[in-house]
């Protein structure tokens, strides 16, 4: 009889400890969980591996997103302030960050917003778009530069014609 009571006490203590440990792991807030996702991502990328475990299983273009890591990064860093994390409901979050990476033939530094989503109680990156080189921005800047150059050339041509016309009238 005495051993049954001791056994029940031990089981009770083990049960209470299990509940406490489980409660502590679930008590971790979104900030800590998202920092964990970022750290896992960075560790994986810095090892030259594809960070599939940090990308949401709900991502539509999963293969294309993971394909961004086929070429190895020489360096990769994410600078952020976790207090700037903004939650959107219970399952989505954004975090402003500065991304810096280098590869053998290219490098990038950009300010962006990291997007996260919670799936089955775990946080993931919604996408890895922050890794992409902003080609649209580059093309837009080149197009504006080309247009400005064309306007300057047109203005110069117009001024030269006007100057020739003025000289021929005065001659």
Backbone as a printed PyTorch tensor [residue, N CA C, xyz], in Angstrom:
tensor([[[  0.8260,  -1.1940,   0.0000],
         [  0.0000,   0.0000,   0.0000],
         [  0.8700,   1.2570,   0.0000]],

        [[  1.9320,   1.2150,   0.8260],
         [  2.8150,   2.3670,   0.9300],
         [  3.5310,   2.6210,  -0.3890]],

        [[  3.9310,   1.5940,  -1.1130],
         [  4.6210,   1.7740,  -2.3850],
         [  3.6820,   2.3380,  -3.4500]],

        [[  2.4090,   2.0090,  -3.3960],
         [  1.4520,   2.5480,  -4.3460],
         [  1.3150,   4.0520,  -4.1300]],

        [[  1.2640,   4.4830,  -2.8850],
         [  1.1600,   5.9110,  -2.5810],
         [  2.4130,   6.6310,  -3.0430]],

        [[  3.5980,   6.0580,  -2.7890],
         [  4.8480,   6.6660,  -3.2370],
         [  4.8880,   6.7460,  -4.7670]],

        [[  4.4300,   5.6810,  -5.4260],
         [  4.3970,   5.6580,  -6.8750],
         [  3.4530,   6.7340,  -7.4080]],

        [[  2.3080,   6.8960,  -6.7790],
         [  1.3430,   7.9160,  -7.1930],
         [  1.9160,   9.3110,  -6.9960]],

        [[  2.6430,   9.5410,  -5.9010],
         [  3.2730,  10.8360,  -5.6560],
         [  4.3120,  11.1380,  -6.7370]],

        [[  5.1100,  10.1170,  -7.0740],
         [  6.1250,  10.3120,  -8.1030],
         [  5.4850,  10.6220,  -9.4530]],

        [[  4.4240,   9.8770,  -9.7860],
         [  3.7300,  10.1340, -11.0470],
         [  3.1330,  11.5350, -11.0570]],

        [[  2.5950,  11.9510,  -9.9060],
         [  2.0280,  13.2880,  -9.8060],
         [  3.1140,  14.3390, -10.0340]],

        [[  4.2640,  14.1590,  -9.4100],
         [  5.3810,  15.1090,  -9.5740],
         [  5.8670,  15.1470, -11.0160]],

        [[  5.9810,  13.9890, -11.6330],
         [  6.4050,  13.9330, -13.0330],
         [  5.3740,  14.6350, -13.9070]],

        [[  4.1170,  14.4270, -13.6330],
         [  3.0400,  15.0780, -14.4020],
         [  3.0970,  16.5860, -14.2610]],

        [[  3.2750,  17.0780, -13.0300],
         [  3.3530,  18.5200, -12.7920],
         [  4.5660,  19.1070, -13.5110]],

        [[  5.7090,  18.4410, -13.4210],
         [  6.9090,  18.9190, -14.1120],
         [  6.7110,  18.9400, -15.6300]],

        [[  6.0620,  17.9260, -16.1680],
         [  5.7980,  17.8790, -17.6040],
         [  4.9320,  19.0460, -18.0420]],

        [[  3.9050,  19.3430, -17.2580],
         [  3.0180,  20.4630, -17.5850],
         [  3.7820,  21.7770, -17.5160]],

        [[  4.6380,  21.9400, -16.5100],
         [  5.4240,  23.1640, -16.3900],
         [  6.3840,  23.3450, -17.5640]],

        [[  7.0820,  22.2840, -17.9390],
         [  8.0240,  22.3630, -19.0570],
         [  7.2770,  22.6670, -20.3500]],

        [[  6.1640,  21.9950, -20.5800],
         [  5.3660,  22.2560, -21.7850],
         [  4.8440,  23.6880, -21.7700]],

        [[  4.4160,  24.1570, -20.6200],
         [  3.9070,  25.5200, -20.5040],
         [  4.9830,  26.5470, -20.7960]],

        [[  6.1950,  26.3010, -20.3440],
         [  7.2910,  27.2290, -20.6020],
         [  7.6320,  27.2870, -22.0860]],

        [[  7.5990,  26.1530, -22.7560],
         [  7.9340,  26.1780, -24.1820],
         [  6.8460,  26.8650, -24.9840]],

        [[  5.5780,  26.7340, -24.5740],
         [  4.5000,  27.4160, -25.2790],
         [  4.3810,  28.8660, -24.8460]],

        [[  4.9600,  29.2270, -23.7050],
         [  4.8730,  30.5930, -23.2010],
         [  5.7890,  31.5350, -23.9650]],

        [[  6.6710,  30.9790, -24.7650],
         [  7.5710,  31.8050, -25.5560],
         [  6.7350,  32.6270, -26.5260]],

        [[  6.9420,  33.9400, -26.5220],
         [  6.1410,  34.8330, -27.3510],
         [  6.5700,  34.8310, -28.8010]],

        [[  5.7750,  35.4940, -29.6570],
         [  6.1100,  35.5570, -31.0790],
         [  7.4920,  36.1530, -31.3500]],

        [[  7.8870,  37.1560, -30.5790],
         [  9.2030,  37.7910, -30.8000],
         [ 10.3260,  36.7760, -30.6720]],

        [[ 10.2850,  35.9970, -29.5980],
         [ 11.3390,  35.0060, -29.3710],
         [ 11.2930,  33.9070, -30.4280]],

        [[ 10.0860,  33.4910, -30.7910],
         [  9.9540,  32.4390, -31.7960],
         [ 10.4520,  32.9220, -33.1580]],

        [[ 10.1270,  34.1500, -33.5240],
         [ 10.5660,  34.6910, -34.8180],
         [ 12.0780,  34.9000, -34.8200]],

        [[ 12.6360,  35.3410, -33.7050],
         [ 14.1050,  35.4480, -33.6190],
         [ 14.7420,  34.0810, -33.8020]],

        [[ 14.1090,  33.0620, -33.2660],
         [ 14.6020,  31.6960, -33.4500],
         [ 14.5920,  31.2820, -34.9150]],

        [[ 13.5290,  31.6560, -35.6340],
         [ 13.4310,  31.3480, -37.0670],
         [ 14.5470,  32.0730, -37.8280]],

        [[ 14.7710,  33.3370, -37.4960],
         [ 15.8290,  34.1160, -38.1660],
         [ 17.1950,  33.4930, -37.8910]],

        [[ 17.4420,  33.1270, -36.6410],
         [ 18.7400,  32.5290, -36.2950],
         [ 18.9430,  31.1880, -36.9930]],

        [[ 17.8910,  30.3830, -37.0750],
         [ 17.9790,  29.1020, -37.7840],
         [ 18.2620,  29.3440, -39.2600]],

        [[ 17.5590,  30.3220, -39.8400],
         [ 17.7720,  30.6820, -41.2410],
         [ 19.2300,  31.0790, -41.4750]],

        [[ 19.7310,  32.0110, -40.6570],
         [ 21.1080,  32.4920, -40.8310],
         [ 22.1240,  31.3670, -40.6810]],

        [[ 21.9370,  30.5380, -39.6670],
         [ 22.8600,  29.4180, -39.4630],
         [ 22.8840,  28.4760, -40.6480]],

        [[ 21.7140,  28.1990, -41.2010],
         [ 21.6170,  27.2870, -42.3420],
         [ 22.2690,  27.8880, -43.5780]],

        [[ 21.9780,  29.1530, -43.8610],
         [ 22.5320,  29.8220, -45.0470],
         [ 24.0470,  29.9560, -44.9200]],

        [[ 24.5300,  30.2920, -43.7370],
         [ 25.9670,  30.4670, -43.5420],
         [ 26.7160,  29.1420, -43.6600]],

        [[ 26.0010,  28.0210, -43.4990],
         [ 26.6100,  26.7040, -43.7030],
         [ 26.5460,  26.2710, -45.1610]],

        [[ 25.9380,  27.1170, -46.0050],
         [ 25.8310,  26.7980, -47.4200],
         [ 24.6870,  25.8530, -47.7440]],

        [[ 23.7360,  25.7320, -46.8340],
         [ 22.5960,  24.8350, -47.0400],
         [ 21.3460,  25.6380, -47.3980]],

        [[ 20.3480,  24.9420, -47.8910],
         [ 19.0780,  25.5730, -48.2680],
         [ 18.1610,  25.5830, -47.0370]],

        [[ 17.6600,  26.7590, -46.6410],
         [ 16.8790,  26.8800, -45.4020],
         [ 15.3970,  26.4990, -45.5500]],

        [[ 15.1410,  25.3260, -46.0790],
         [ 13.7580,  24.8820, -46.3360],
         [ 12.9200,  24.8210, -45.0700]],

        [[ 13.5430,  24.4950, -43.9470],
         [ 12.7860,  24.3340, -42.6980],
         [ 12.2540,  25.6480, -42.1510]],

        [[ 12.7440,  26.7840, -42.6680],
         [ 12.2650,  28.0860, -42.1790],
         [ 11.2530,  28.7320, -43.1180]],

        [[ 10.9770,  28.1030, -44.2610],
         [ 10.0070,  28.6210, -45.2240],
         [  8.6520,  27.9760, -44.9830]],

        [[  7.6130,  28.7840, -44.9740],
         [  6.2630,  28.2990, -44.7040],
         [  5.8720,  27.1690, -45.6560]],

        [[  5.2610,  26.1320, -45.1080],
         [  4.7750,  25.0580, -45.9790],
         [  3.6340,  25.5330, -46.8910]],

        [[  3.0500,  26.6900, -46.6090],
         [  1.9560,  27.2400, -47.4190],
         [  2.4370,  28.0950, -48.5830]],

        [[  3.7400,  28.3160, -48.7160],
         [  4.2740,  29.1610, -49.7840],
         [  3.9490,  28.5530, -51.1380]],

        [[  3.3400,  29.3610, -52.0200],
         [  2.8970,  28.8850, -53.3320],
         [  4.0740,  28.4800, -54.2240]],

        [[  5.0650,  29.3300, -54.3270],
         [  6.1980,  29.0840, -55.2280],
         [  7.3910,  28.5680, -54.4300]],

        [[  7.1690,  27.5340, -53.6720],
         [  8.1880,  27.0040, -52.7530],
         [  9.4940,  26.6310, -53.4740]],

        [[  9.3870,  25.9210, -54.5920],
         [ 10.6020,  25.5120, -55.3150],
         [ 11.3850,  26.7160, -55.8210]],

        [[ 10.6760,  27.7130, -56.3420],
         [ 11.3450,  28.9210, -56.8260],
         [ 12.0000,  29.6710, -55.6700]],

        [[ 11.3200,  29.7430, -54.5360],
         [ 11.8750,  30.4280, -53.3670],
         [ 13.1420,  29.7140, -52.8810]],

        [[ 13.1020,  28.4010, -52.8120],
         [ 14.2660,  27.6420, -52.3530],
         [ 15.3890,  27.6770, -53.3970]],

        [[ 15.0190,  27.8730, -54.6640],
         [ 16.0120,  27.9760, -55.7280],
         [ 16.9150,  29.1910, -55.5870]],

        [[ 16.4720,  30.1820, -54.8100],
         [ 17.2980,  31.3720, -54.5750],
         [ 18.5950,  31.0360, -53.8360]],

        [[ 18.6620,  29.8310, -53.2670],
         [ 19.8260,  29.4440, -52.4600],
         [ 20.7010,  28.4060, -53.1580]],

        [[ 20.4900,  28.2070, -54.4620],
         [ 21.3170,  27.2550, -55.2000],
         [ 22.7620,  27.7290, -55.2770]],

        [[ 22.9370,  29.0400, -55.4390],
         [ 24.2830,  29.6170, -55.4470],
         [ 24.6370,  30.0080, -54.0210]],

        [[ 25.7850,  29.5830, -53.5620],
         [ 26.1880,  29.7990, -52.1700],
         [ 26.4930,  31.2740, -51.8870]],

        [[ 26.1220,  31.7230, -50.6980],
         [ 26.4350,  33.0710, -50.2380],
         [ 27.7800,  33.0580, -49.5460]],

        [[ 28.6020,  34.0830, -49.8270],
         [ 29.8720,  34.2390, -49.1260],
         [ 29.5990,  34.7850, -47.7300]],

        [[ 28.7370,  35.8060, -47.6630],
         [ 28.2950,  36.3590, -46.3710],
         [ 26.7990,  36.6130, -46.4620]],

        [[ 26.1560,  36.5780, -45.3170],
         [ 24.7170,  36.8760, -45.2550],
         [ 24.4170,  37.3690, -43.8540]],

        [[ 23.8020,  38.5520, -43.7720],
         [ 23.4310,  39.0630, -42.4530],
         [ 22.0740,  39.7500, -42.5150]],

        [[ 21.3790,  39.7150, -41.4080],
         [ 20.0970,  40.3900, -41.2500],
         [ 20.2070,  41.2510, -39.9960]],

        [[ 19.9900,  42.5480, -40.1570],
         [ 20.0180,  43.4700, -39.0200],
         [ 18.5900,  43.9490, -38.7770]],

        [[ 18.1480,  43.8350, -37.5490],
         [ 16.7690,  44.2130, -37.2130],
         [ 16.6800,  44.5620, -35.7330]],

        [[ 15.5720,  45.1760, -35.3670],
         [ 15.2520,  45.4420, -33.9690],
         [ 13.9320,  44.7380, -33.6940]],

        [[ 13.9660,  43.7350, -32.8550],
         [ 12.7930,  42.8950, -32.6360],
         [ 11.6160,  43.6930, -32.0760]],

        [[ 11.8830,  44.8230, -31.4210],
         [ 10.7820,  45.6410, -30.8920],
         [  9.9890,  46.3120, -32.0230]],

        [[ 10.4960,  46.2650, -33.2720],
         [  9.7780,  46.8020, -34.4200],
         [  8.8740,  45.7610, -35.0820]],

        [[  8.8260,  44.5700, -34.5050],
         [  7.9660,  43.5060, -35.0270],
         [  6.5110,  43.9430, -34.9280]],

        [[  5.7870,  43.8320, -36.0400],
         [  4.3610,  44.1710, -36.0090],
         [  3.5560,  42.9230, -36.3350]],

        [[  2.6670,  42.5770, -35.4240],
         [  1.8070,  41.4130, -35.5910],
         [  0.5330,  41.8220, -36.3060]],

        [[  0.0700,  40.9730, -37.1890],
         [ -1.1750,  41.1890, -37.9200],
         [ -2.0600,  39.9860, -37.6240]],

        [[ -2.8750,  40.1380, -36.6140],
         [ -3.6490,  38.9910, -36.1500],
         [ -2.7380,  38.0520, -35.3900]],

        [[ -3.1430,  36.8200, -35.3080],
         [ -2.3300,  35.8420, -34.5640],
         [ -1.4090,  35.0320, -35.4570]],

        [[ -1.5550,  35.1920, -36.7890],
         [ -0.8000,  34.3130, -37.6800],
         [  0.1290,  35.0120, -38.6640]],

        [[  0.1980,  36.3320, -38.6440],
         [  1.0790,  37.0350, -39.5780],
         [  1.8560,  38.1280, -38.8540]],

        [[  3.0780,  38.3640, -39.3230],
         [  3.9220,  39.3960, -38.7190],
         [  4.8840,  39.9450, -39.7700]],

        [[  5.2810,  41.1910, -39.5720],
         [  6.2790,  41.8550, -40.4150],
         [  7.3750,  42.4110, -39.5220]],

        [[  8.5950,  42.3940, -40.0320],
         [  9.7300,  42.9210, -39.2880],
         [ 10.6380,  43.6840, -40.2390]],

        [[ 10.7480,  45.0260, -40.0660],
         [ 11.6840,  45.7830, -40.9050],
         [ 13.1140,  45.3120, -40.6350]],

        [[ 13.8990,  45.2050, -41.7030],
         [ 15.2630,  44.7010, -41.5430],
         [ 16.1460,  45.2130, -42.6680]],

        [[ 17.4460,  45.1340, -42.4310],
         [ 18.4430,  45.4020, -43.4620],
         [ 19.1070,  44.0830, -43.7950]],

        [[ 19.0890,  43.7450, -45.0660],
         [ 19.6810,  42.4990, -45.5480],
         [ 20.9790,  42.8480, -46.2520]],

        [[ 22.0320,  42.1220, -45.9400],
         [ 23.3120,  42.2930, -46.6320],
         [ 23.8370,  40.9170, -46.9830]],

        [[ 24.1540,  40.7270, -48.2620],
         [ 24.7700,  39.4710, -48.6530],
         [ 25.7620,  39.6850, -49.7830]],

        [[ 26.6810,  38.7450, -49.8760],
         [ 27.6200,  38.7370, -50.9870],
         [ 27.6980,  37.3150, -51.5240]],

        [[ 27.8990,  37.2520, -52.8170],
         [ 28.1490,  35.9940, -53.5210],
         [ 29.3980,  36.2090, -54.3480]],

        [[ 29.8130,  35.2010, -55.0390],
         [ 31.0400,  35.2980, -55.8280],
         [ 31.0230,  36.4910, -56.7810]],

        [[ 29.9120,  36.7400, -57.4650],
         [ 29.8970,  37.8120, -58.4520],
         [ 28.9630,  38.9610, -58.1450]],

        [[ 28.3550,  38.9900, -56.9850],
         [ 27.4040,  40.0640, -56.7010],
         [ 27.2640,  40.2840, -55.2020]],

        [[ 26.6850,  41.4400, -54.8840],
         [ 26.4020,  41.7490, -53.4900],
         [ 25.1590,  42.6090, -53.4380]],

        [[ 24.5510,  42.6660, -52.2690],
         [ 23.3200,  43.4240, -52.1060],
         [ 23.2110,  43.9120, -50.6790]],

        [[ 22.7450,  45.1330, -50.5410],
         [ 22.3470,  45.6680, -49.2410],
         [ 21.0230,  46.3760, -49.4900]],

        [[ 20.0030,  45.9810, -48.7510],
         [ 18.7000,  46.6090, -48.9480],
         [ 17.9000,  46.5980, -47.6630]],

        [[ 17.0500,  47.6010, -47.5680],
         [ 16.1150,  47.6900, -46.4510],
         [ 14.8040,  47.1070, -46.9420]],

        [[ 14.2350,  46.2260, -46.1550],
         [ 13.0350,  45.5190, -46.5810],
         [ 12.2140,  45.1340, -45.3680]],

        [[ 11.1470,  44.4320, -45.6060],
         [ 10.3070,  43.9330, -44.5250],
         [ 10.2610,  42.4160, -44.6260]],

        [[ 10.6610,  41.7570, -43.5710],
         [ 10.5790,  40.3020, -43.5210],
         [  9.1550,  39.9340, -43.1430]],

        [[  8.5700,  38.9830, -43.8760],
         [  7.1920,  38.5780, -43.6100],
         [  7.1850,  37.1680, -43.0340]],

        [[  6.3760,  36.9950, -41.9990],
         [  6.2770,  35.7150, -41.3170],
         [  4.8260,  35.2800, -41.2220]],

        [[  4.6360,  33.9680, -41.1340],
         [  3.3010,  33.4550, -40.8590],
         [  3.4110,  32.2590, -39.9210]],

        [[  2.3690,  32.0940, -39.1340],
         [  2.3160,  31.0210, -38.1580],
         [  1.4590,  29.8940, -38.7250]],

        [[  2.0490,  28.7040, -38.7980],
         [  1.3500,  27.5330, -39.3160],
         [  1.4620,  26.4180, -38.2810]],

        [[  0.3280,  25.9160, -37.8400],
         [  0.2960,  24.8350, -36.8410],
         [  1.1440,  25.1580, -35.6140]],

        [[  1.0630,  26.3970, -35.1620],
         [  1.7480,  26.8010, -33.9420],
         [  3.2050,  27.1890, -34.1000]],

        [[  3.7530,  27.1070, -35.3130],
         [  5.1660,  27.4500, -35.5410],
         [  5.2510,  28.6020, -36.5390]],

        [[  6.2460,  29.4850, -36.3340],
         [  6.4620,  30.6320, -37.2200],
         [  7.4300,  30.2630, -38.3280]],

        [[  7.1610,  30.7890, -39.5280],
         [  7.9980,  30.5690, -40.7100],
         [  8.0960,  31.8750, -41.4900]],

        [[  9.1210,  31.9680, -42.3540],
         [  9.1580,  33.0460, -43.3300],
         [  8.0330,  32.7740, -44.3240]],

        [[  7.3120,  33.8150, -44.7120],
         [  6.2720,  33.6750, -45.7320],
         [  6.9110,  33.4620, -47.0930]],

        [[  8.0280,  34.1400, -47.3330],
         [  8.7700,  34.0100, -48.5910],
         [ 10.2080,  34.4510, -48.3470]],

        [[ 11.0300,  34.2320, -49.3560],
         [ 12.4250,  34.6610, -49.2960],
         [ 12.6860,  35.7720, -50.3160]],

        [[ 11.6600,  36.5800, -50.6010],
         [ 11.8150,  37.6500, -51.5870],
         [ 12.9000,  38.6490, -51.1990]],

        [[ 13.2020,  38.7440, -49.9210],
         [ 14.2290,  39.6840, -49.4690],
         [ 15.6210,  39.3080, -49.9640]],

        [[ 15.7730,  38.0950, -50.4830],
         [ 17.0630,  37.6500, -51.0000],
         [ 17.2390,  38.0790, -52.4520]],

        [[ 16.1340,  38.2660, -53.1610],
         [ 16.1860,  38.5850, -54.5830],
         [ 16.8270,  39.9450, -54.8300]],

        [[ 17.5780,  40.0120, -55.9200],
         [ 18.1100,  41.2960, -56.3680],
         [ 16.9380,  42.0830, -56.9350]],

        [[ 16.7720,  43.3530, -56.5530],
         [ 15.6090,  44.1280, -57.0110],
         [ 15.7670,  44.5970, -58.4660]],

        [[ 15.6220,  43.6670, -59.4070],
         [ 15.8030,  43.9840, -60.8260],
         [ 14.8410,  45.0620, -61.2940]],

        [[ 13.5900,  45.0250, -60.8170],
         [ 12.6060,  46.0300, -61.2450],
         [ 13.0810,  47.4290, -60.8670]],

        [[ 13.6180,  47.5720, -59.6850],
         [ 14.1350,  48.8710, -59.2500],
         [ 15.3140,  49.2900, -60.1210]],

        [[ 16.2160,  48.3580, -60.3870],
         [ 17.3840,  48.6370, -61.2170],
         [ 16.9580,  49.0690, -62.6160]],

        [[ 16.0050,  48.3620, -63.2030],
         [ 15.5170,  48.6970, -64.5470],
         [ 14.8220,  50.0510, -64.5370]],

        [[ 14.0560,  50.3300, -63.4950],
         [ 13.3730,  51.6300, -63.3940],
         [ 14.3710,  52.7730, -63.3270]],

        [[ 15.3960,  52.6230, -62.5210],
         [ 16.4160,  53.6660, -62.4030],
         [ 17.1340,  53.8530, -63.7310]],

        [[ 17.4520,  52.7580, -64.4170],
         [ 18.1180,  52.8470, -65.7160],
         [ 17.2130,  53.5460, -66.7310]],

        [[ 15.9240,  53.2340, -66.7080],
         [ 14.9790,  53.8530, -67.6490],
         [ 14.8670,  55.3550, -67.3950]],

        [[ 14.7760,  55.7510, -66.1330],
         [ 14.6980,  57.1760, -65.7990],
         [ 15.9840,  57.8750, -66.2290]],

        [[ 17.1170,  57.2620, -65.9940],
         [ 18.3990,  57.8300, -66.4120],
         [ 18.4620,  58.0040, -67.9190]],

        [[ 17.9810,  57.0170, -68.6610],
         [ 17.9620,  57.0960, -70.1160],
         [ 17.0720,  58.2380, -70.5750]],

        [[ 15.8860,  58.3670, -69.9800],
         [ 14.9610,  59.4380, -70.3590],
         [ 15.5470,  60.8180, -70.0640]],

        [[ 16.1890,  60.9690, -68.9170],
         [ 16.8150,  62.2450, -68.5710],
         [ 17.9160,  62.5700, -69.5820]],

        [[ 18.7110,  61.5820, -69.9470],
         [ 19.7780,  61.7970, -70.9240],
         [ 19.1940,  62.2070, -72.2740]],

        [[ 18.1060,  61.5700, -72.6860],
         [ 17.4700,  61.9190, -73.9660],
         [ 16.9090,  63.3390, -73.9240]],

        [[ 16.3380,  63.7330, -72.7890],
         [ 15.8050,  65.0970, -72.6570],
         [ 16.9290,  66.1220, -72.7430]],

        [[ 18.0550,  65.8290, -72.1120],
         [ 19.2010,  66.7430, -72.1510],
         [ 19.7200,  66.8640, -73.5790]],

        [[ 19.8300,  65.7390, -74.2850],
         [ 20.2960,  65.7880, -75.6750],
         [ 19.3230,  66.5620, -76.5600]],

        [[ 18.0310,  66.3470, -76.3590],
         [ 17.0310,  67.0660, -77.1560],
         [ 17.0990,  68.5640, -76.8790]],

        [[ 17.2660,  68.9250, -75.6200],
         [ 17.3660,  70.3350, -75.2530],
         [ 18.6160,  70.9640, -75.8590]],

        [[ 19.7360,  70.2400, -75.8060],
         [ 20.9780,  70.7390, -76.4050],
         [ 20.8230,  70.9460, -77.9000]],

        [[ 20.2000,  70.0040, -78.5710],
         [ 19.9760,  70.0940, -80.0080],
         [ 19.1060,  71.3140, -80.3300]],

        [[ 18.0530,  71.4960, -79.5440],
         [ 17.1430,  72.6230, -79.7560],
         [ 17.8710,  73.9590, -79.5380]],

        [[ 18.6970,  74.0330, -78.4930],
         [ 19.4460,  75.2620, -78.2180],
         [ 20.4640,  75.5530, -79.3120]],

        [[ 21.1090,  74.5230, -79.8570],
         [ 22.0690,  74.7250, -80.9470],
         [ 21.3700,  75.2380, -82.1970]],

        [[ 20.2260,  74.6800, -82.4950],
         [ 19.4760,  75.1360, -83.6740],
         [ 19.0520,  76.5840, -83.4990]],

        [[ 18.6370,  76.9200, -82.2780],
         [ 18.2140,  78.2940, -82.0060],
         [ 19.4060,  79.2410, -82.1370]],

        [[ 20.5730,  78.8030, -81.6240],
         [ 21.7820,  79.6330, -81.7060],
         [ 22.2020,  79.8190, -83.1750]],

        [[ 22.0860,  78.7830, -84.0040],
         [ 22.4320,  78.8950, -85.4290],
         [ 21.4660,  79.8580, -86.1230]],

        [[ 20.1970,  79.7200, -85.7730],
         [ 19.1920,  80.5980, -86.3880],
         [ 19.4520,  82.0460, -85.9980]],

        [[ 19.8510,  82.3030, -84.7790],
         [ 20.1300,  83.6510, -84.3220],
         [ 21.3580,  84.2010, -85.0180]],

        [[ 22.3720,  83.4000, -85.2190],
         [ 23.5890,  83.8330, -85.9130],
         [ 23.3050,  84.1540, -87.3790]],

        [[ 22.4940,  83.3400, -88.0060],
         [ 22.2230,  83.5850, -89.4260],
         [ 21.3490,  84.8110, -89.6240]],

        [[ 20.5030,  85.1610, -88.6530],
         [ 19.6880,  86.3710, -88.7520],
         [ 20.5770,  87.5810, -88.5290]],

        [[ 21.4780,  87.4990, -87.5960],
         [ 22.3480,  88.6310, -87.2730],
         [ 23.4600,  88.8400, -88.2810]],

        [[ 23.7380,  87.8780, -89.1400],
         [ 24.8410,  88.0040, -90.0830],
         [ 24.5380,  88.8140, -91.2890]]])
